[in-house]
């Protein structure tokens, strides 16, 4: 949250941009372990801080009121939709806020664990190790082994290089080369190599599946790369972002800092997965072409992912949006060199890491995307809670009990139709043109509340798709410049086009029924459940998680995906000396892996004076270099 920082402590709830004079602060998120545990909930309106009304206060003033010495308390007076209390007093203890990198660790099947890792910072490896120990301990208590683990790195932007190396050490065999970096900062021709120097915390006999998407980047790609290159596990999902640069952070006067790109990093097979070349600007009009993911006859993704990047269901996805906005972006469309994993499987360099099993995420339609951007689901949750007063437990049970009848979905459709029907001209009524303060977004922690716009009469549905709003407005403006009445036919056809687009958009309520219904449910549960419980509640409906579980729970399929290609392990190795040598090496590697599995266990890395089940900090990895080491904190960027 924004309350921490600046040398003081916050309670895990912050304030976002807002307009002066608004009567309250609207909380959009509360951190679990901080403000959430104290009783603050998303959607709450902060009325008073330490007895002082905040009506008319500026955002910075509110932030300063929330900040203070760690350990001290701040008293809040809150108003909550759907509560039987008119005002809720809550005391929040200030603390130095550290966002956890492990947002969820749970069992997804009787013998399959799941860990969601959101970033790479100081202490990430230790945090992940503790989560893994808890999973193994819970399985031992239940008398069940942990046979497989899904590590979810989706939407993980990366972070510290050392954190990525520390996490990798928990997964890959001792002595494994994790990543190497090359750059002039180390000296001409010098390479800095990171190698694991301790047995893995995850036994090699445990199946490992790494789940990725187009927003998996940087340090997260280092972990993905070493798992894939060493055949330690199977990668499932979409092609990753493709950011293979190393940066150092140097302090500057005034409390600022400079992040300087100093090197590229390479996976154990020698791949550099950097997707964007900054060597020269793209040619005018050049477009990035990516191939669609292939599907088998049944329509499901193939086990072997395509070489080209699979197309995202949302063409406005964050990864592609960032790629297009780069000043100098040019991805090579030439065939990339082929590299080999430890088992001889082919992998390519450039353009991110292609998964071993392609699995698309939930598609996001144009209407759904527009409603999310405008905060429609967040606003509807407020209305639903006001209409269904009770305790959070009662409200959650009511929502779940009506899930089969789609009652909440139908209520949302009526809410959206009433809110977004035009009373004013379309160019004025579209929410796309309203100030950002009126549309809550998940990017901010809290925001000034604005009164809802007046529900219009049945003049017609206002087109919400942002990609269409601006062109329609520009065309309408151009036609209105003609004062001689020469554009009457064009104006009439423009109105007809608006009606046609509106009709098509309205039809998406049916074609996107399941996605919108899921968004409605998630928006309401976000007010009622802790973030970790809400995440757990939606995992079983996530197609990529289901694909990862399918691989993790199928030992035969898992082994087949990691097996050496037939060319490297022929049926009659004696027919070819090279093939025989390769097959022997593969068999020896598997024998070594089984031996390491017997030597490695969760208890083997603990010191003799540690309590049972405790986890020591991972050993510092060995760095092998022939040049100097850059100063400052090193980021995989």
DADADA-V682737 format. One record per residue. N is the residue number from 1. RES is the residue in one small letter. PSI is psi as a letter, one per 20 degrees, with the letter a starting at -180 (none if undefined). Layout:
n->N res->RES psi->PSI
n->N res->RES psi->PSI
This chain:
n->1 res->x psi->r
n->2 res->x psi->i
n->3 res->x psi->h
n->4 res->x psi->r
n->5 res->x psi->r
n->6 res->x psi->k
n->7 res->x psi->i
n->8 res->x psi->a
n->9 res->x psi->q
n->10 res->x psi->r
n->11 res->x psi->j
n->12 res->x psi->j
n->13 res->x psi->p
n->14 res->x psi->a
n->15 res->x psi->p
n->16 res->x psi->a
n->17 res->x psi->q
n->18 res->x psi->r
n->19 res->x psi->q
n->20 res->x psi->q
n->21 res->x psi->i
n->22 res->x psi->q
n->23 res->x psi->i
n->24 res->x psi->r
n->25 res->x psi->p
n->26 res->x psi->p
n->27 res->x psi->p
n->28 res->x psi->h
n->29 res->x psi->q
n->30 res->x psi->p
n->31 res->x psi->p
n->32 res->x psi->p
n->33 res->x psi->i
n->34 res->x psi->d
n->35 res->x psi->h
n->36 res->x psi->g
n->37 res->x psi->h
n->38 res->x psi->i
n->39 res->x psi->i
n->40 res->x psi->p
n->41 res->x psi->q
n->42 res->x psi->p
n->43 res->x psi->i
n->44 res->x psi->q
n->45 res->x psi->p
n->46 res->x psi->o
n->47 res->x psi->h
n->48 res->x psi->q
n->49 res->x psi->o
n->50 res->x psi->l
n->51 res->x psi->i
n->52 res->x psi->p
n->53 res->x psi->q
n->54 res->x psi->j
n->55 res->x psi->p
n->56 res->x psi->i
n->57 res->x psi->q
n->58 res->x psi->r
n->59 res->x psi->g
n->60 res->x psi->h
n->61 res->x psi->g
n->62 res->x psi->g
n->63 res->x psi->g
n->64 res->x psi->h
n->65 res->x psi->h
n->66 res->x psi->h
n->67 res->x psi->q
n->68 res->x psi->a
n->69 res->x psi->p
n->70 res->x psi->p
n->71 res->x psi->i
n->72 res->x psi->r
n->73 res->x psi->q
n->74 res->x psi->p
n->75 res->x psi->p
n->76 res->x psi->q
n->77 res->x psi->o
n->78 res->x psi->q
n->79 res->x psi->p
n->80 res->x psi->p
n->81 res->x psi->p
n->82 res->x psi->i
n->83 res->x psi->q
n->84 res->x psi->i
n->85 res->x psi->p
n->86 res->x psi->h
n->87 res->x psi->q
n->88 res->x psi->o
n->89 res->x psi->p
n->90 res->x psi->p
n->91 res->x psi->p
n->92 res->x psi->p
n->93 res->x psi->p
n->94 res->x psi->q
n->95 res->x psi->q
n->96 res->x psi->o
n->97 res->x psi->p
n->98 res->x psi->o
n->99 res->x psi->p
n->100 res->x psi->q
n->101 res->x psi->h
n->102 res->x psi->o
n->103 res->x psi->i
n->104 res->x psi->p
n->105 res->x psi->o
n->106 res->x psi->r
n->107 res->x psi->p
n->108 res->x psi->i
n->109 res->x psi->r
n->110 res->x psi->h
n->111 res->x psi->k
n->112 res->x psi->p
n->113 res->x psi->r
n->114 res->x psi->p
n->115 res->x psi->p
n->116 res->x psi->o
n->117 res->x psi->o
n->118 res->x psi->i
n->119 res->x psi->r
n->120 res->x psi->o
n->121 res->x psi->a
n->122 res->x psi->p
n->123 res->x psi->j
n->124 res->x psi->g
n->125 res->x psi->g
n->126 res->x psi->h
n->127 res->x psi->g
n->128 res->x psi->h
n->129 res->x psi->g
n->130 res->x psi->h
n->131 res->x psi->g
n->132 res->x psi->g
n->133 res->x psi->g
n->134 res->x psi->g
n->135 res->x psi->g
n->136 res->x psi->h
n->137 res->x psi->g
n->138 res->x psi->h
n->139 res->x psi->h
n->140 res->x psi->g
n->141 res->x psi->h
n->142 res->x psi->i
n->143 res->x psi->k
n->144 res->x psi->q
n->145 res->x psi->q
n->146 res->x psi->o
n->147 res->x psi->h
n->148 res->x psi->q
n->149 res->x psi->p
n->150 res->x psi->o
n->151 res->x psi->o
n->152 res->x psi->o
n->153 res->x psi->j
n->154 res->x psi->q
n->155 res->x psi->k
n->156 res->x psi->o
n->157 res->x psi->i
n->158 res->x psi->b
n->159 res->x psi->c
n->160 res->x psi->p
n->161 res->x psi->g
n->162 res->x psi->h
n->163 res->x psi->h
n->164 res->x psi->h
n->165 res->x psi->g
n->166 res->x psi->g
n->167 res->x psi->g
n->168 res->x psi->h
n->169 res->x psi->h
n->170 res->x psi->i
n->171 res->x psi->h
n->172 res->x psi->q
n->173 res->x psi->q
n->174 res->x psi->p
n->175 res->x psi->i
n->176 res->x psi->p
n->177 res->x psi->p
n->178 res->x psi->g
n->179 res->x psi->q
n->180 res->x psi->q
n->181 res->x psi->q
n->182 res->x psi->p
n->183 res->x psi->r
n->184 res->x psi->h
n->185 res->x psi->h
n->186 res->x psi->i
n->187 res->x psi->q
n->188 res->x psi->p
n->189 res->x psi->j
n->190 res->x psi->q
n->191 res->x psi->p
n->192 res->x psi->p
n->193 res->x psi->p
n->194 res->x psi->p
n->195 res->x psi->q
n->196 res->x psi->p
n->197 res->x psi->j
n->198 res->x psi->q
n->199 res->x psi->q
n->200 res->x psi->q
n->201 res->x psi->h
n->202 res->x psi->o
n->203 res->x psi->p
n->204 res->x psi->i
n->205 res->x psi->i
n->206 res->x psi->p
n->207 res->x psi->p
n->208 res->x psi->p
n->209 res->x psi->p
n->210 res->x psi->p
n->211 res->x psi->p
n->212 res->x psi->r
n->213 res->x psi->a
n->214 res->x psi->i
n->215 res->x psi->j
n->216 res->x psi->o
n->217 res->x psi->r
n->218 res->x psi->c
n->219 res->x psi->h
n->220 res->x psi->h
n->221 res->x psi->h
n->222 res->x psi->g
n->223 res->x psi->g
n->224 res->x psi->g
n->225 res->x psi->g
n->226 res->x psi->h
n->227 res->x psi->g
n->228 res->x psi->g
n->229 res->x psi->h
n->230 res->x psi->j
n->231 res->x psi->k
n->232 res->x psi->h
n->233 res->x psi->r
n->234 res->x psi->p
n->235 res->x psi->p
n->236 res->x psi->q
n->237 res->x psi->c
n->238 res->x psi->r
n->239 res->x psi->p
n->240 res->x psi->r
n->241 res->x psi->g
n->242 res->x psi->m
n->243 res->x psi->o
n->244 res->x psi->k
n->245 res->x psi->q
n->246 res->x psi->p
n->247 res->x psi->q
n->248 res->x psi->q
n->249 res->x psi->p
n->250 res->x psi->p
n->251 res->x psi->q
n->252 res->x psi->r
n->253 res->x psi->q
n->254 res->x psi->j
n->255 res->x psi->j
n->256 res->x psi->r
n->257 res->x psi->r
n->258 res->x psi->p
n->259 res->x psi->o
n->260 res->x psi->p
n->261 res->x psi->p
n->262 res->x psi->i
n->263 res->x psi->r
n->264 res->x psi->q
n->265 res->x psi->q
n->266 res->x psi->p
n->267 res->x psi->r
n->268 res->x psi->h
n->269 res->x psi->i
n->270 res->x psi->j
n->271 res->x psi->q
n->272 res->x psi->o
n->273 res->x psi->j
n->274 res->x psi->p
n->275 res->x psi->h
n->276 res->x psi->p
n->277 res->x psi->p
n->278 res->x psi->j
n->279 res->x psi->h
n->280 res->x psi->q
n->281 res->x psi->q
n->282 res->x psi->q
n->283 res->x psi->q
n->284 res->x psi->p
n->285 res->x psi->i
n->286 res->x psi->p
n->287 res->x psi->q
n->288 res->x psi->p
n->289 res->x psi->p
n->290 res->x psi->q
n->291 res->x psi->q
n->292 res->x psi->q
n->293 res->x psi->q
n->294 res->x psi->q
n->295 res->x psi->q
n->296 res->x psi->a
n->297 res->x psi->h
n->298 res->x psi->i
n->299 res->x psi->i
n->300 res->x psi->q
n->301 res->x psi->q
n->302 res->x psi->q
n->303 res->x psi->g
n->304 res->x psi->p
n->305 res->x psi->q
n->306 res->x psi->q
n->307 res->x psi->h
n->308 res->x psi->r
n->309 res->x psi->p
n->310 res->x psi->q
n->311 res->x psi->p
n->312 res->x psi->q
n->313 res->x psi->h
n->314 res->x psi->o
n->315 res->x psi->i
n->316 res->x psi->k
n->317 res->x psi->q
n->318 res->x psi->h
n->319 res->x psi->g
n->320 res->x psi->h
n->321 res->x psi->g
n->322 res->x psi->h
n->323 res->x psi->g
n->324 res->x psi->h
n->325 res->x psi->i
n->326 res->x psi->q
n->327 res->x psi->g
n->328 res->x psi->o
n->329 res->x psi->p
n->330 res->x psi->o
n->331 res->x psi->p
n->332 res->x psi->p
n->333 res->x psi->j
n->334 res->x psi->q
n->335 res->x psi->p
n->336 res->x psi->q
n->337 res->x psi->q
n->338 res->x psi->p
n->339 res->x psi->r
n->340 res->x psi->q
n->341 res->x psi->a
n->342 res->x psi->h
n->343 res->x psi->j
n->344 res->x psi->j
n->345 res->x psi->q
n->346 res->x psi->p
n->347 res->x psi->q
n->348 res->x psi->r
n->349 res->x psi->r
n->350 res->x psi->q
n->351 res->x psi->k
n->352 res->x psi->a
n->353 res->x psi->p
n->354 res->x psi->p
n->355 res->x psi->q
n->356 res->x psi->h
n->357 res->x psi->o
n->358 res->x psi->p
n->359 res->x psi->o
n->360 res->x psi->q
n->361 res->x psi->a
n->362 res->x psi->p
n->363 res->x psi->q
n->364 res->x psi->o
n->365 res->x psi->r
n->366 res->x psi->g
n->367 res->x psi->g
n->368 res->x psi->g
n->369 res->x psi->g
n->370 res->x psi->g
n->371 res->x psi->h
n->372 res->x psi->g
n->373 res->x psi->h
n->374 res->x psi->j
n->375 res->x psi->k
n->376 res->x psi->g
n->377 res->x psi->h
n->378 res->x psi->g
n->379 res->x psi->h
n->380 res->x psi->h
n->381 res->x psi->g
n->382 res->x psi->g
n->383 res->x psi->g
n->384 res->x psi->g
n->385 res->x psi->h
n->386 res->x psi->h
n->387 res->x psi->i
n->388 res->x psi->m
n->389 res->x psi->q
n->390 res->x psi->a
n->391 res->x psi->q
n->392 res->x psi->h
n->393 res->x psi->g
n->394 res->x psi->g
n->395 res->x psi->g
n->396 res->x psi->g
n->397 res->x psi->h
n->398 res->x psi->g
n->399 res->x psi->g
n->400 res->x psi->h
n->401 res->x psi->h
n->402 res->x psi->j
n->403 res->x psi->g
n->404 res->x psi->h
n->405 res->x psi->i
n->406 res->x psi->k
n->407 res->x psi->g
n->408 res->x psi->h
n->409 res->x psi->g
n->410 res->x psi->h
n->411 res->x psi->h
n->412 res->x psi->g
n->413 res->x psi->g
n->414 res->x psi->g
n->415 res->x psi->g
n->416 res->x psi->g
n->417 res->x psi->h
n->418 res->x psi->h
n->419 res->x psi->h
n->420 res->x psi->j
n->421 res->x psi->q
n->422 res->x psi->p
n->423 res->x psi->h
n->424 res->x psi->r
n->425 res->x psi->q
n->426 res->x psi->h
n->427 res->x psi->h
n->428 res->x psi->h
n->429 res->x psi->h
n->430 res->x psi->p
n->431 res->x psi->i
n->432 res->x psi->h
n->433 res->x psi->i
n->434 res->x psi->q
n->435 res->x psi->q
n->436 res->x psi->h
n->437 res->x psi->i
n->438 res->x psi->i
n->439 res->x psi->n
n->440 res->x psi->q
n->441 res->x psi->q
n->442 res->x psi->i
n->443 res->x psi->h
n->444 res->x psi->q
n->445 res->x psi->h
n->446 res->x psi->r
n->447 res->x psi->q
n->448 res->x psi->p
n->449 res->x psi->p
n->450 res->x psi->q
n->451 res->x psi->q
n->452 res->x psi->q
n->453 res->x psi->q
n->454 res->x psi->p
n->455 res->x psi->p
n->456 res->x psi->r
n->457 res->x psi->a
n->458 res->x psi->l
n->459 res->x psi->i
n->460 res->x psi->q
n->461 res->x psi->p
n->462 res->x psi->p
n->463 res->x psi->p
n->464 res->x psi->i
n->465 res->x psi->o
n->466 res->x psi->h
n->467 res->x psi->h
n->468 res->x psi->h
n->469 res->x psi->g
n->470 res->x psi->g
n->471 res->x psi->h
n->472 res->x psi->g
n->473 res->x psi->g
n->474 res->x psi->g
n->475 res->x psi->g
n->476 res->x psi->g
n->477 res->x psi->g
n->478 res->x psi->g
n->479 res->x psi->h
n->480 res->x psi->i
n->481 res->x psi->h
n->482 res->x psi->o
n->483 res->x psi->j
n->484 res->x psi->j
n->485 res->x psi->k
n->486 res->x psi->i
n->487 res->x psi->k
n->488 res->x psi->g
n->489 res->x psi->g
n->490 res->x psi->g
n->491 res->x psi->h
n->492 res->x psi->g
n->493 res->x psi->h
n->494 res->x psi->g
n->495 res->x psi->h
n->496 res->x psi->h
n->497 res->x psi->g
n->498 res->x psi->g
n->499 res->x psi->h
n->500 res->x psi->g
n->501 res->x psi->g
n->502 res->x psi->g
n->503 res->x psi->g
n->504 res->x psi->h
n->505 res->x psi->g
n->506 res->x psi->h
n->507 res->x psi->i
n->508 res->x psi->i
n->509 res->x psi->h
n->510 res->x psi->g
n->511 res->x psi->h
n->512 res->x psi->k
n->513 res->x psi->g
n->514 res->x psi->g
n->515 res->x psi->g
n->516 res->x psi->g
n->517 res->x psi->h
n->518 res->x psi->h
n->519 res->x psi->h
n->520 res->x psi->g
n->521 res->x psi->g
n->522 res->x psi->h
n->523 res->x psi->h
n->524 res->x psi->g
n->525 res->x psi->h
n->526 res->x psi->h
n->527 res->x psi->i
n->528 res->x psi->h
n->529 res->x psi->q
n->530 res->x psi->q
n->531 res->x psi->g
n->532 res->x psi->g
n->533 res->x psi->h
n->534 res->x psi->g
n->535 res->x psi->g
n->536 res->x psi->h
n->537 res->x psi->h
n->538 res->x psi->i
n->539 res->x psi->h
n->540 res->x psi->i
n->541 res->x psi->j
n->542 res->x psi->o
n->543 res->x psi->h
n->544 res->x psi->h
n->545 res->x psi->g
n->546 res->x psi->h
n->547 res->x psi->g
n->548 res->x psi->g
n->549 res->x psi->h
n->550 res->x psi->h
n->551 res->x psi->g
n->552 res->x psi->h
n->553 res->x psi->i
n->554 res->x psi->n
n->555 res->x psi->g
n->556 res->x psi->g
n->557 res->x psi->h
n->558 res->x psi->g
n->559 res->x psi->h
n->560 res->x psi->h
n->561 res->x psi->h
n->562 res->x psi->i
n->563 res->x psi->q
n->564 res->x psi->q
n->565 res->x psi->q
n->566 res->x psi->h
n->567 res->x psi->h
n->568 res->x psi->i
n->569 res->x psi->m
n->570 res->x psi->r
n->571 res->x psi->h
n->572 res->x psi->n
n->573 res->x psi->h
n->574 res->x psi->i
n->575 res->x psi->i
n->576 res->x psi->o
n->577 res->x psi->g
n->578 res->x psi->g
n->579 res->x psi->h
n->580 res->x psi->g
n->581 res->x psi->g
n->582 res->x psi->g
n->583 res->x psi->g
n->584 res->x psi->g
n->585 res->x psi->h
n->586 res->x psi->g
n->587 res->x psi->h
n->588 res->x psi->g
n->589 res->x psi->g
n->590 res->x psi->h
n->591 res->x psi->g
n->592 res->x psi->h
n->593 res->x psi->g
n->594 res->x psi->h
n->595 res->x psi->g
n->596 res->x psi->h
n->597 res->x psi->h
n->598 res->x psi->h
n->599 res->x psi->h
n->600 res->x psi->p
n->601 res->x psi->r
n->602 res->x psi->h
n->603 res->x psi->h
n->604 res->x psi->h
n->605 res->x psi->i
n->606 res->x psi->q
n->607 res->x psi->r
n->608 res->x psi->h
n->609 res->x psi->j
n->610 res->x psi->q
n->611 res->x psi->q
n->612 res->x psi->p
n->613 res->x psi->i
n->614 res->x psi->r
n->615 res->x psi->o
n->616 res->x psi->q
n->617 res->x psi->q
n->618 res->x psi->q
n->619 res->x psi->q
n->620 res->x psi->p
n->621 res->x psi->q
n->622 res->x psi->p
n->623 res->x psi->p
n->624 res->x psi->o
n->625 res->x psi->q
n->626 res->x psi->j
n->627 res->x psi->a
n->628 res->x psi->r
n->629 res->x psi->p
n->630 res->x psi->q
n->631 res->x psi->r
n->632 res->x psi->r
n->633 res->x psi->p
n->634 res->x psi->p
n->635 res->x psi->q
n->636 res->x psi->o
n->637 res->x psi->none
